[in-house]
Amino acid sequence: MSSSGTELERWLIDGILDNDLTSGSEVWEINFDESRQLVLRDFGPYQSLYLRPQNFVKRFYHTLYPLAVEDWQVCDRMQLYDEFCTIDTQLNIRFQAALEYAQKHTEILSDINEHIKNTFHRSVKDKISKQLLNLQDDEWVRSGLGEIGKSIAMDVSEMLMIEDIDAQARCSIRASFVEFPDVQLGKETVYLSVLKKSYEVSEERREEQFRQEQQEQQQLLAYHHKQLESIEQEAELERLKQDQDATHQRQLLLDQQQQQQEQFAIEARLHEEKIQHENYLNDITLNVQLQARQEQEKRTRNAELKSQAEDLSHQALLEDQKVQADIEKYEQIQARWLEAKDNAHVQELEREIQQKKLKFEMDTAYKRQEEQLQLEFRRAMLPHEIPGLLSP
């Protein structure tokens, strides 16, 4: 009975929702004014209460009281048929006091919403109880509780509107049943209606479940069939792919072999060209080095020849200076000889001078001849030494 009771409760709730959707257009909509305020004018013996206008300017004798929009929830639980059925009611009320209600209760303007809830709480509970106690046997079991909830919301809204309170109410009702109720005589119709409805709901549920299971099995078979087809197609595609891969690998190996052969030939040719280029560079380097060496040796020889020429010139200068000194000395001796001409040693002096002069001339001629021979020898040897440097 527990599963049947649960399904019946779900059916009742679904009935409430369906009725709310189908009958929502019949519930009036209230346009609440969130900015609604009251102005209390207290000036001497005069006192008045009115709604705040748009271009209101507050004076010292004015007092403002806001009329706020408030949400009020009232919950109630009732047990029917010897606690066989428990009905939970939740009533959500959105309300706002109107000017007329405030004018009737000027002493509680600062706490007007709490005053409304405390004043009408009992009346709202009575409206709910009255509707639920008037349930007719098993009719509500068959039709659901949606209309009952809508009726309660309408009654409460009308009651508050009559009291100059703008209100809009929504009511939801939930029914639950115990498993093995102790039903009194005269109440079997409700119990039988519940059992019948539970059986109908269970049968519909089983039929729907059986249909869904068959549909799921058919879908599963179709899915497995598609999977087999997909696996076969994938296997065929995999085989074709493997064949293509093998062919591609063979062609790739052939291409790699041909590329390697071409690469080897290119590398051999490049290596040969590199060797030839290196040899050419080496020849150029050797020629450059040889030319540099020849130029260096030539500069060295020229420097040596210049140095030797300078040495010879210097030696000739020294010889000339020495000859000049000897001449001067000779002239001095000759002068002395002239002075001592009359002496007995004149002849001996002349002979001595003659011998020294002859010896000097012979030495000078010999040195000059020797230097001339050395210079000619070096000049003669210079062209024969240069070709010798080119030999390996």
Helices and strands as residue ranges (DSSP letters): H 2-23, G 24-26, E 37-43, E 46-51, E 62-66, E 70-80, E 85-97, H 99-104, G 106-111, H 112-133, H 139-143, H 146-162, E 165-177, H 188-339, H 346-390
